[in-house]
Amino acid sequence: MKLEYGTTYYQVVYADPKLTMPGLKPMVYIGENIFKNETETTYYFQDTVSVLVFGLVGEAENTTDCHISSFPKDEIGTCIVDIDGAEKLVSSAAKKAKELGYPKITKASGEWNKINPNK
């Protein structure tokens, strides 16, 4: 997938391991390897709210309130998609959810208490 500066893309995440509960986070593409001395190909995106308020990083006067996310090359086109890709992934999740009887999210099992030392 070829990324275009200033275009909105979507990070697709799932709340369940069966991939039936998708979530979409819109982000605006601002460039590749935007910091000096980067050794791996990295793609950068800015949150849509700060684009609306301040403009794109590099063009905006106030960038302290802009949230920037970075992603490696292998996530472009899989976890980071355009609107058509988002539509396909959400549609696929809806079909899978229907086939599985619309699963409900439940508390995860495992050693979760070790993450929070106060429990």
MMTF fields as JSON, N, C-alpha, C and O atoms, coordinates in Angstrom:
{
  "mmtfVersion": "1.0.0",
  "mmtfProducer": "UNKNOWN",
  "numBonds": 475,
  "numAtoms": 476,
  "numGroups": 119,
  "numChains": 1,
  "numModels": 1,
  "chainsPerModel": [1],
  "groupsPerChain": [119],
  "chainIdList": ["A"],
  "bondAtomList": [4, 2, 8, 6, 12, 10, 16, 14, 20, 18, 24, 22, 28, 26, 32, 30, 36, 34, 40, 38, 44, 42, 48, 46, 52, 50, 56, 54, 60, 58, 64, 62, 68, 66, 72, 70, 76, 74, 80, 78, 84, 82, 88, 86, 92, 90, 96, 94, 100, 98, 104, 102, 108, 106, 112, 110, 116, 114, 120, 118, 124, 122, 128, 126, 132, 130, 136, 134, 140, 138, 144, 142, 148, 146, 152, 150, 156, 154, 160, 158, 164, 162, 168, 166, 172, 170, 176, 174, 180, 178, 184, 182, 188, 186, 192, 190, 196, 194, 200, 198, 204, 202, 208, 206, 212, 210, 216, 214, 220, 218, 224, 222, 228, 226, 232, 230, 236, 234, 240, 238, 244, 242, 248, 246, 252, 250, 256, 254, 260, 258, 264, 262, 268, 266, 272, 270, 276, 274, 280, 278, 284, 282, 288, 286, 292, 290, 296, 294, 300, 298, 304, 302, 308, 306, 312, 310, 316, 314, 320, 318, 324, 322, 328, 326, 332, 330, 336, 334, 340, 338, 344, 342, 348, 346, 352, 350, 356, 354, 360, 358, 364, 362, 368, 366, 372, 370, 376, 374, 380, 378, 384, 382, 388, 386, 392, 390, 396, 394, 400, 398, 404, 402, 408, 406, 412, 410, 416, 414, 420, 418, 424, 422, 428, 426, 432, 430, 436, 434, 440, 438, 444, 442, 448, 446, 452, 450, 456, 454, 460, 458, 464, 462, 468, 466, 472, 470],
  "bondOrderList": [1, 1, 1, 1, 1, 1, 1, 1, 1, 1, 1, 1, 1, 1, 1, 1, 1, 1, 1, 1, 1, 1, 1, 1, 1, 1, 1, 1, 1, 1, 1, 1, 1, 1, 1, 1, 1, 1, 1, 1, 1, 1, 1, 1, 1, 1, 1, 1, 1, 1, 1, 1, 1, 1, 1, 1, 1, 1, 1, 1, 1, 1, 1, 1, 1, 1, 1, 1, 1, 1, 1, 1, 1, 1, 1, 1, 1, 1, 1, 1, 1, 1, 1, 1, 1, 1, 1, 1, 1, 1, 1, 1, 1, 1, 1, 1, 1, 1, 1, 1, 1, 1, 1, 1, 1, 1, 1, 1, 1, 1, 1, 1, 1, 1, 1, 1, 1, 1],
  "groupList": [{"groupName": "MET", "atomNameList": ["N", "CA", "C", "O"], "elementList": ["N", "C", "C", "O"], "formalChargeList": [0, 0, 0, 0], "bondAtomList": [1, 0, 2, 1, 3, 2], "bondOrderList": [1, 1, 2], "singleLetterCode": "M", "chemCompType": "L-PEPTIDE LINKING"}, {"groupName": "LYS", "atomNameList": ["N", "CA", "C", "O"], "elementList": ["N", "C", "C", "O"], "formalChargeList": [0, 0, 0, 0], "bondAtomList": [1, 0, 2, 1, 3, 2], "bondOrderList": [1, 1, 2], "singleLetterCode": "K", "chemCompType": "L-PEPTIDE LINKING"}, {"groupName": "LEU", "atomNameList": ["N", "CA", "C", "O"], "elementList": ["N", "C", "C", "O"], "formalChargeList": [0, 0, 0, 0], "bondAtomList": [1, 0, 2, 1, 3, 2], "bondOrderList": [1, 1, 2], "singleLetterCode": "L", "chemCompType": "L-PEPTIDE LINKING"}, {"groupName": "GLU", "atomNameList": ["N", "CA", "C", "O"], "elementList": ["N", "C", "C", "O"], "formalChargeList": [0, 0, 0, 0], "bondAtomList": [1, 0, 2, 1, 3, 2], "bondOrderList": [1, 1, 2], "singleLetterCode": "E", "chemCompType": "L-PEPTIDE LINKING"}, {"groupName": "TYR", "atomNameList": ["N", "CA", "C", "O"], "elementList": ["N", "C", "C", "O"], "formalChargeList": [0, 0, 0, 0], "bondAtomList": [1, 0, 2, 1, 3, 2], "bondOrderList": [1, 1, 2], "singleLetterCode": "Y", "chemCompType": "L-PEPTIDE LINKING"}, {"groupName": "GLY", "atomNameList": ["N", "CA", "C", "O"], "elementList": ["N", "C", "C", "O"], "formalChargeList": [0, 0, 0, 0], "bondAtomList": [1, 0, 2, 1, 3, 2], "bondOrderList": [1, 1, 2], "singleLetterCode": "G", "chemCompType": "PEPTIDE LINKING"}, {"groupName": "THR", "atomNameList": ["N", "CA", "C", "O"], "elementList": ["N", "C", "C", "O"], "formalChargeList": [0, 0, 0, 0], "bondAtomList": [1, 0, 2, 1, 3, 2], "bondOrderList": [1, 1, 2], "singleLetterCode": "T", "chemCompType": "L-PEPTIDE LINKING"}, {"groupName": "GLN", "atomNameList": ["N", "CA", "C", "O"], "elementList": ["N", "C", "C", "O"], "formalChargeList": [0, 0, 0, 0], "bondAtomList": [1, 0, 2, 1, 3, 2], "bondOrderList": [1, 1, 2], "singleLetterCode": "Q", "chemCompType": "L-PEPTIDE LINKING"}, {"groupName": "VAL", "atomNameList": ["N", "CA", "C", "O"], "elementList": ["N", "C", "C", "O"], "formalChargeList": [0, 0, 0, 0], "bondAtomList": [1, 0, 2, 1, 3, 2], "bondOrderList": [1, 1, 2], "singleLetterCode": "V", "chemCompType": "L-PEPTIDE LINKING"}, {"groupName": "ALA", "atomNameList": ["N", "CA", "C", "O"], "elementList": ["N", "C", "C", "O"], "formalChargeList": [0, 0, 0, 0], "bondAtomList": [1, 0, 2, 1, 3, 2], "bondOrderList": [1, 1, 2], "singleLetterCode": "A", "chemCompType": "L-PEPTIDE LINKING"}, {"groupName": "ASP", "atomNameList": ["N", "CA", "C", "O"], "elementList": ["N", "C", "C", "O"], "formalChargeList": [0, 0, 0, 0], "bondAtomList": [1, 0, 2, 1, 3, 2], "bondOrderList": [1, 1, 2], "singleLetterCode": "D", "chemCompType": "L-PEPTIDE LINKING"}, {"groupName": "PRO", "atomNameList": ["N", "CA", "C", "O"], "elementList": ["N", "C", "C", "O"], "formalChargeList": [0, 0, 0, 0], "bondAtomList": [1, 0, 2, 1, 3, 2], "bondOrderList": [1, 1, 2], "singleLetterCode": "P", "chemCompType": "L-PEPTIDE LINKING"}, {"groupName": "ILE", "atomNameList": ["N", "CA", "C", "O"], "elementList": ["N", "C", "C", "O"], "formalChargeList": [0, 0, 0, 0], "bondAtomList": [1, 0, 2, 1, 3, 2], "bondOrderList": [1, 1, 2], "singleLetterCode": "I", "chemCompType": "L-PEPTIDE LINKING"}, {"groupName": "ASN", "atomNameList": ["N", "CA", "C", "O"], "elementList": ["N", "C", "C", "O"], "formalChargeList": [0, 0, 0, 0], "bondAtomList": [1, 0, 2, 1, 3, 2], "bondOrderList": [1, 1, 2], "singleLetterCode": "N", "chemCompType": "L-PEPTIDE LINKING"}, {"groupName": "PHE", "atomNameList": ["N", "CA", "C", "O"], "elementList": ["N", "C", "C", "O"], "formalChargeList": [0, 0, 0, 0], "bondAtomList": [1, 0, 2, 1, 3, 2], "bondOrderList": [1, 1, 2], "singleLetterCode": "F", "chemCompType": "L-PEPTIDE LINKING"}, {"groupName": "SER", "atomNameList": ["N", "CA", "C", "O"], "elementList": ["N", "C", "C", "O"], "formalChargeList": [0, 0, 0, 0], "bondAtomList": [1, 0, 2, 1, 3, 2], "bondOrderList": [1, 1, 2], "singleLetterCode": "S", "chemCompType": "L-PEPTIDE LINKING"}, {"groupName": "CYS", "atomNameList": ["N", "CA", "C", "O"], "elementList": ["N", "C", "C", "O"], "formalChargeList": [0, 0, 0, 0], "bondAtomList": [1, 0, 2, 1, 3, 2], "bondOrderList": [1, 1, 2], "singleLetterCode": "C", "chemCompType": "L-PEPTIDE LINKING"}, {"groupName": "HIS", "atomNameList": ["N", "CA", "C", "O"], "elementList": ["N", "C", "C", "O"], "formalChargeList": [0, 0, 0, 0], "bondAtomList": [1, 0, 2, 1, 3, 2], "bondOrderList": [1, 1, 2], "singleLetterCode": "H", "chemCompType": "L-PEPTIDE LINKING"}, {"groupName": "TRP", "atomNameList": ["N", "CA", "C", "O"], "elementList": ["N", "C", "C", "O"], "formalChargeList": [0, 0, 0, 0], "bondAtomList": [1, 0, 2, 1, 3, 2], "bondOrderList": [1, 1, 2], "singleLetterCode": "W", "chemCompType": "L-PEPTIDE LINKING"}],
  "groupTypeList": [0, 1, 2, 3, 4, 5, 6, 6, 4, 4, 7, 8, 8, 4, 9, 10, 11, 1, 2, 6, 0, 11, 5, 2, 1, 11, 0, 8, 4, 12, 5, 3, 13, 12, 14, 1, 13, 3, 6, 3, 6, 6, 4, 4, 14, 7, 10, 6, 8, 15, 8, 2, 8, 14, 5, 2, 8, 5, 3, 9, 3, 13, 6, 6, 10, 16, 17, 12, 15, 15, 14, 11, 1, 10, 3, 12, 5, 6, 16, 12, 8, 10, 12, 10, 5, 9, 3, 1, 2, 8, 15, 15, 9, 9, 1, 1, 9, 1, 3, 2, 5, 4, 11, 1, 12, 6, 1, 9, 15, 5, 3, 18, 13, 1, 12, 13, 11, 13, 1],
  "groupIdList": [1, 2, 3, 4, 5, 6, 7, 8, 9, 10, 11, 12, 13, 14, 15, 16, 17, 18, 19, 20, 21, 22, 23, 24, 25, 26, 27, 28, 29, 30, 31, 32, 33, 34, 35, 36, 37, 38, 39, 40, 41, 42, 43, 44, 45, 46, 47, 48, 49, 50, 51, 52, 53, 54, 55, 56, 57, 58, 59, 60, 61, 62, 63, 64, 65, 66, 67, 68, 69, 70, 71, 72, 73, 74, 75, 76, 77, 78, 79, 80, 81, 82, 83, 84, 85, 86, 87, 88, 89, 90, 91, 92, 93, 94, 95, 96, 97, 98, 99, 100, 101, 102, 103, 104, 105, 106, 107, 108, 109, 110, 111, 112, 113, 114, 115, 116, 117, 118, 119],
  "secStructList": [7, 7, 7, 7, 6, 6, 7, 3, 3, 3, 3, 3, 3, 3, 1, 1, 6, 6, 1, 7, 1, 3, 3, 3, 3, 3, 3, 3, 3, 3, 3, 3, 1, 7, 1, 6, 6, 7, 7, 1, 7, 3, 3, 3, 3, 3, 3, 2, 2, 2, 2, 2, 2, 2, 7, 1, 6, 6, 6, 7, 1, 7, 7, 6, 6, 7, 7, 3, 3, 3, 3, 3, 4, 4, 4, 5, 6, 6, 6, 3, 3, 7, 2, 2, 2, 2, 2, 2, 2, 2, 2, 2, 2, 2, 2, 2, 2, 2, 2, 6, 6, 7, 7, 7, 7, 7, 7, 7, 7, 1, 1, 4, 4, 4, 6, 1, 6, 6, 7],
  "xCoordList": [0.848, 0.0, 0.895, 1.804, 0.64, 1.39, 0.701, -0.495, 1.458, 0.914, 1.082, 2.062, 0.096, 0.114, 0.066, -0.808, 1.005, 1.091, -0.241, -0.863, -0.672, -1.897, -3.171, -4.26, -3.062, -4.24, -4.541, -3.63, -5.809, -6.223, -6.186, -6.677, -5.592, -5.54, -6.083, -6.338, -6.255, -6.888, -6.05, -5.611, -5.833, -5.217, -6.358, -7.298, -6.275, -7.316, -6.81, -5.744, -7.594, -7.283, -8.505, -9.62, -8.279, -9.382, -9.407, -8.362, -10.608, -10.786, -10.789, -10.756, -10.83, -10.909, -9.986, -9.685, -9.538, -8.616, -9.261, -8.551, -10.585, -11.268, -11.489, -12.04, -11.06, -11.133, -12.561, -12.838, -13.464, -14.865, -15.268, -16.395, -14.353, -14.669, -13.632, -12.737, -13.752, -12.735, -12.931, -14.044, -11.833, -11.852, -10.999, -9.979, -11.405, -10.676, -10.184, -10.932, -8.917, -8.344, -7.882, -6.927, -8.539, -8.106, -6.828, -6.672, -5.922, -4.658, -4.275, -4.668, -3.518, -3.105, -1.616, -0.796, -1.284, 0.097, 0.936, 0.567, 2.092, 2.949, 4.357, 5.154, 4.675, 5.971, 6.652, 6.219, 7.737, 8.566, 9.92, 10.515, 10.394, 11.713, 11.913, 12.826, 11.051, 11.083, 12.158, 12.41, 12.786, 13.86, 15.201, 15.28, 16.244, 17.577, 18.082, 17.727, 18.896, 19.603, 18.697, 19.077, 17.537, 16.687, 17.243, 17.531, 17.394, 17.985, 16.935, 17.216, 15.753, 14.655, 13.602, 13.419, 12.915, 11.846, 10.697, 10.146, 10.35, 9.295, 8.361, 8.804, 7.059, 6.045, 5.384, 5.107, 5.131, 4.601, 3.223, 2.949, 2.373, 1.006, 0.689, 1.204, -0.159, -0.589, -2.061, -2.837, -2.444, -3.851, -4.703, -4.256, -5.928, -6.803, -7.253, -7.444, -7.425, -7.872, -6.847, -7.213, -5.559, -4.557, -4.38, -4.009, -4.636, -4.595, -5.688, -5.457, -6.88, -7.986, -7.714, -8.07, -7.085, -6.852, -5.607, -5.648, -4.493, -3.21, -2.684, -1.847, -3.164, -2.6, -1.599, -1.363, -1.021, -0.053, 1.263, 1.703, 1.893, 3.214, 4.132, 4.083, 4.956, 5.831, 5.242, 5.968, 3.93, 3.246, 2.617, 2.304, 2.437, 1.75, 2.735, 3.907, 2.243, 3.072, 3.205, 4.292, 2.109, 2.114, 2.062, 1.047, 3.142, 3.144, 3.262, 3.344, 3.271, 3.428, 2.204, 2.32, 1.044, -0.17, -0.54, -1.64, 0.362, 0.124, 0.613, 1.706, -0.181, 0.185, 0.646, -0.088, 1.876, 2.481, 2.627, 3.077, 2.243, 2.404, 3.307, 3.271, 4.12, 5.009, 4.707, 4.303, 4.919, 4.644, 5.712, 6.174, 6.109, 7.082, 6.438, 5.215, 7.277, 6.837, 5.848, 4.91, 6.042, 5.182, 3.755, 2.893, 3.49, 2.124, 1.325, 0.112, 2.004, 1.319, 0.597, 1.213, -0.706, -1.517, -2.141, -3.019, -1.698, -2.29, -2.999, -4.215, -2.258, -2.832, -3.178, -4.088, -2.456, -2.698, -3.244, -2.565, -4.478, -5.152, -5.852, -6.057, -6.209, -7.005, -8.482, -8.811, -9.361, -10.787, -11.37, -12.234, -10.906, -11.397, -10.948, -11.713, -9.698, -9.197, -9.933, -10.214, -10.247, -11.004, -12.388, -12.868, -13.018, -14.341, -14.288, -15.158, -13.293, -13.156, -12.932, -13.544, -12.051, -11.759, -12.959, -13.234, -13.673, -14.86, -15.951, -16.621, -16.128, -17.116, -16.782, -17.666, -15.511, -15.071, -15.309, -15.74, -15.028, -15.258, -16.745, -17.121, -17.588, -19.039, -19.537, -20.36, -19.042, -19.437, -18.998, -19.762, -17.759, -17.239, -18.022, -18.326, -18.35, -19.122, -20.485, -20.939, -21.137, -22.447, -22.343, -23.17, -21.314, -21.103, -20.866, -21.256, -20.224, -19.904, -20.973, -20.759, -22.111, -23.197, -22.944, -23.398, -22.237, -21.935, -21.315, -21.959, -20.053, -19.383, -19.35, -19.322, -19.354, -19.251, -17.841, -17.225, -17.352, -16.023, -16.112, -17.075, -15.107, -15.073, -13.724, -12.783, -13.658, -12.413, -11.347, -11.595, -10.165, -9.058, -8.563, -8.603, -8.099, -7.541, -6.028, -5.479, -5.374, -3.914, -3.335, -4.027, -2.092, -1.324, -1.394, -0.37, -2.569, -2.715, -2.354, -1.885, -2.558, -2.276, -0.802, -0.46, 0.092, 1.522, 1.914, 2.968, 1.09, 1.388, 1.209, 1.978, 0.209, -0.06, 0.438, -0.199, 1.544, 2.1, 1.231, 1.462, 0.246, -0.614, -1.739, -2.486, -1.872, -2.941, -2.404, -3.163],
  "yCoordList": [-1.174, 0.0, 1.24, 1.355, 2.143, 3.392, 4.441, 4.691, 5.048, 6.068, 7.446, 7.724, 8.302, 9.65, 10.659, 10.587, 11.593, 12.628, 13.357, 13.757, 13.522, 14.259, 13.459, 13.991, 12.188, 11.332, 10.578, 10.193, 10.376, 9.646, 8.15, 7.658, 7.432, 5.974, 5.509, 6.321, 4.212, 3.672, 2.561, 1.648, 2.656, 1.554, 0.64, 1.084, -0.619, -1.578, -2.432, -3.043, -2.461, -3.273, -4.131, -3.824, -5.192, -6.091, -6.301, -6.406, -6.361, -6.554, -8.033, -8.373, -8.908, -10.336, -11.117, -10.667, -12.292, -13.091, -13.712, -14.143, -13.76, -14.325, -13.277, -13.583, -12.043, -10.928, -10.622, -10.405, -10.611, -10.291, -8.915, -8.471, -8.237, -6.957, -5.908, -5.585, -5.378, -4.431, -3.019, -2.6, -2.314, -0.899, -0.162, -0.68, 1.031, 1.828, 3.123, 3.819, 3.435, 4.696, 5.472, 5.057, 6.592, 7.37, 8.151, 8.705, 8.185, 8.907, 9.475, 8.935, 10.553, 11.197, 10.922, 11.125, 10.463, 10.125, 11.395, 12.314, 11.428, 12.607, 12.313, 13.237, 11.058, 10.796, 9.527, 8.84, 9.246, 8.067, 8.53, 9.472, 7.851, 8.15, 9.662, 10.25, 10.265, 11.728, 12.196, 13.395, 11.26, 11.62, 11.197, 10.217, 11.926, 11.624, 10.286, 9.861, 9.642, 8.413, 7.213, 6.331, 7.165, 5.983, 4.863, 5.07, 3.692, 2.579, 1.659, 0.985, 1.614, 0.8, 1.704, 2.84, 1.216, 1.989, 2.121, 1.124, 3.345, 3.639, 4.679, 5.653, 4.456, 5.357, 6.087, 5.489, 7.385, 8.214, 8.78, 9.172, 8.802, 9.28, 10.217, 10.051, 11.198, 12.173, 11.958, 11.607, 12.171, 12.016, 13.064, 14.18, 12.674, 13.542, 14.787, 15.836, 14.699, 15.858, 16.984, 18.138, 16.659, 17.728, 18.27, 19.433, 17.458, 17.977, 19.023, 20.074, 18.738, 19.684, 20.975, 22.06, 20.858, 22.023, 22.819, 24.047, 22.109, 22.775, 22.676, 23.481, 21.705, 21.426, 20.29, 19.736, 19.953, 18.857, 19.259, 20.402, 18.301, 18.533, 18.952, 18.385, 19.936, 20.461, 21.701, 22.535, 21.817, 22.998, 23.803, 24.982, 23.154, 23.787, 24.568, 24.206, 25.651, 26.426, 25.71, 25.67, 25.146, 24.44, 22.942, 22.426, 22.255, 20.803, 20.04, 18.812, 20.752, 20.06, 19.222, 18.259, 19.569, 18.813, 17.831, 17.28, 17.614, 16.652, 15.28, 15.15, 14.281, 12.907, 12.198, 12.103, 11.703, 11.043, 9.557, 9.194, 8.705, 7.252, 6.764, 7.286, 5.761, 5.197, 3.713, 3.021, 3.247, 1.853, 1.317, 2.034, 0.063, -0.539, -0.881, -0.906, -1.139, -1.406, -2.568, -2.516, -3.612, -4.804, -4.585, -5.438, -3.467, -3.194, -2.345, -2.19, -1.803, -0.997, -1.95, -2.824, -1.762, -2.632, -3.791, -4.475, -4.019, -5.076, -4.468, -4.604, -3.8, -3.109, -1.662, -1.088, -1.081, 0.294, 0.204, -0.27, 0.665, 0.502, 1.791, 2.699, 1.848, 2.974, 2.684, 1.652, 3.58, 3.432, 2.161, 1.523, 1.791, 0.569, -0.669, -1.619, -0.647, -1.756, -1.866, -2.967, -0.717, -0.712, -1.314, -2.099, -0.94, -1.484, -3.005, -3.704, -3.512, -4.96, -5.675, -6.712, -5.12, -5.761, -5.737, -6.729, -4.626, -4.54, -5.476, -6.146, -5.523, -6.416, -7.877, -8.67, -8.22, -9.589, -9.93, -11.037, -8.979, -9.197, -9.384, -10.227, -8.601, -8.717, -10.085, -10.71, -10.539, -11.853, -12.961, -13.879, -12.861, -13.858, -13.832, -14.885, -12.64, -12.515, -13.171, -13.878, -12.942, -13.538, -15.062, -15.756, -15.58, -17.03, -17.647, -18.787, -16.887, -17.391, -17.036, -17.22, -16.533, -16.204, -14.942, -14.829, -14.016, -12.732, -12.923, -12.673, -13.371, -13.61, -12.358, -11.236, -12.572, -11.475, -11.475, -12.525, -10.294, -10.192, -10.595, -10.262, -11.307, -11.763, -11.404, -11.034, -11.519, -11.239, -12.222, -13.422, -11.697, -12.55, -13.37, -12.928, -14.559, -15.404, -15.369, -14.999, -15.744, -15.771, -15.086, -14.882, -14.738, -14.177, -12.652, -11.994, -12.088, -10.647, -9.898, -8.763, -10.495, -9.788, -9.469, -8.548, -10.199, -9.946, -8.639, -8.079, -8.154, -6.898, -5.73, -4.77, -5.811, -4.764, -5.232, -6.081, -4.707, -5.175, -4.824, -5.35, -3.959, -3.56, -4.55, -4.404, -5.541, -6.537, -7.812, -8.756],
  "zCoordList": [0.0, 0.0, 0.0, 0.822, -0.904, -0.977, -0.108, -0.258, 0.796, 1.681, 1.059, 0.368, 1.325, 0.779, 1.925, 2.79, 1.925, 2.96, 3.116, 2.133, 4.38, 4.683, 4.54, 4.76, 4.176, 3.992, 5.285, 6.017, 5.552, 6.747, 6.5, 5.484, 7.452, 7.453, 8.801, 9.69, 8.943, 10.143, 10.738, 10.039, 12.047, 12.773, 13.207, 13.866, 12.842, 13.185, 14.343, 14.264, 15.415, 16.588, 16.899, 16.478, 17.631, 17.984, 19.491, 20.133, 20.046, 21.48, 21.86, 23.043, 20.863, 21.148, 20.217, 19.111, 20.671, 19.856, 18.607, 17.698, 18.557, 17.386, 16.298, 15.241, 16.557, 15.6, 15.164, 13.984, 16.152, 15.869, 16.407, 16.188, 17.109, 17.736, 17.333, 18.114, 16.12, 15.656, 16.202, 16.521, 16.296, 16.634, 15.625, 15.17, 15.277, 14.297, 14.925, 15.612, 14.681, 15.146, 13.914, 13.257, 13.583, 12.422, 12.731, 13.819, 11.759, 11.897, 10.534, 9.499, 10.534, 9.29, 9.067, 9.962, 7.872, 7.539, 7.385, 6.653, 8.102, 8.039, 7.518, 7.359, 7.254, 6.634, 7.085, 8.01, 6.39, 6.633, 7.152, 6.628, 8.188, 8.771, 8.937, 8.357, 9.731, 9.887, 10.872, 10.989, 11.577, 12.5, 11.919, 11.177, 12.251, 11.743, 12.264, 13.363, 11.478, 11.85, 12.135, 12.905, 11.543, 11.71, 10.844, 9.665, 11.418, 10.675, 10.067, 9.076, 10.628, 10.114, 9.483, 9.921, 8.468, 7.849, 8.839, 9.304, 9.151, 10.116, 9.511, 8.903, 9.687, 9.155, 10.314, 11.353, 10.136, 11.211, 10.857, 9.722, 11.886, 11.745, 12.9, 14.006, 12.637, 13.638, 13.933, 13.045, 15.193, 15.567, 14.841, 14.575, 14.535, 13.743, 14.5, 13.886, 15.812, 16.585, 16.505, 16.279, 16.688, 16.634, 15.221, 15.056, 14.202, 12.831, 12.659, 12.062, 13.182, 13.074, 13.839, 13.379, 15.004, 15.857, 15.442, 15.368, 15.171, 14.944, 13.508, 13.1, 12.752, 11.44, 11.531, 12.605, 10.408, 10.369, 11.009, 10.886, 11.699, 12.269, 11.128, 10.036, 11.389, 10.35, 9.702, 9.16, 9.761, 9.234, 10.364, 10.2, 11.511, 12.64, 13.504, 13.609, 14.126, 15.048, 16.385, 16.961, 16.884, 18.162, 17.893, 17.425, 18.184, 17.982, 19.297, 19.293, 20.416, 21.696, 22.056, 22.814, 21.528, 21.821, 20.71, 20.71, 19.78, 18.693, 19.133, 19.684, 18.892, 19.235, 17.968, 16.984, 18.015, 16.868, 17.195, 18.282, 16.244, 16.385, 15.273, 14.159, 15.574, 14.561, 14.385, 15.319, 13.15, 12.819, 11.882, 10.995, 12.068, 11.159, 9.817, 9.682, 8.85, 7.481, 7.392, 6.597, 8.193, 8.08, 8.586, 8.371, 9.248, 9.709, 8.715, 8.859, 7.719, 6.709, 5.75, 5.14, 5.633, 4.791, 5.549, 5.022, 6.784, 7.612, 8.814, 8.946, 9.69, 10.854, 10.533, 11.131, 9.595, 9.156, 7.734, 6.824, 7.559, 6.273, 5.853, 6.659, 4.579, 4.086, 4.364, 4.948, 3.952, 4.252, 3.634, 4.234, 2.444, 1.811, 2.579, 2.746, 3.044, 3.85, 5.17, 5.643, 5.766, 7.026, 6.814, 7.632, 5.713, 5.407, 5.27, 5.79, 4.588, 4.396, 5.721, 5.982, 6.566, 7.847, 8.784, 9.46, 8.833, 9.689, 9.167, 9.953, 7.863, 7.258, 7.557, 7.879, 7.45, 7.746, 9.216, 9.538, 10.104, 11.537, 11.823, 12.637, 11.155, 11.365, 10.902, 11.57, 9.776, 9.259, 10.216, 10.516, 10.689, 11.624, 12.935, 13.495, 13.427, 14.669, 14.519, 15.419, 13.39, 13.145, 13.121, 13.712, 12.428, 12.35, 13.724, 13.974, 14.616, 15.952, 16.985, 18.183, 16.535, 17.455, 18.263, 19.401, 17.694, 18.327, 19.715, 20.734, 19.738, 21.032, 21.894, 21.389, 23.192, 24.151, 24.726, 24.908, 25.003, 25.596, 27.063, 27.753, 27.522, 28.911, 29.518, 28.816, 30.813, 31.51, 31.038, 30.926, 30.765, 30.341, 31.51, 32.658, 31.211, 32.263, 32.158, 31.12, 33.203, 33.192, 34.408, 35.405, 34.327, 35.43, 35.448, 35.63, 35.264, 35.157, 36.432, 36.357, 37.59, 38.839, 38.998, 39.74, 38.325, 38.452, 37.761, 38.06, 36.855, 36.17, 37.147, 37.114, 38.002, 38.977, 40.34, 40.964, 40.806, 42.087, 43.288, 44.376, 43.126, 44.238, 44.487, 45.455, 43.641, 43.83, 44.4, 44.623]
}
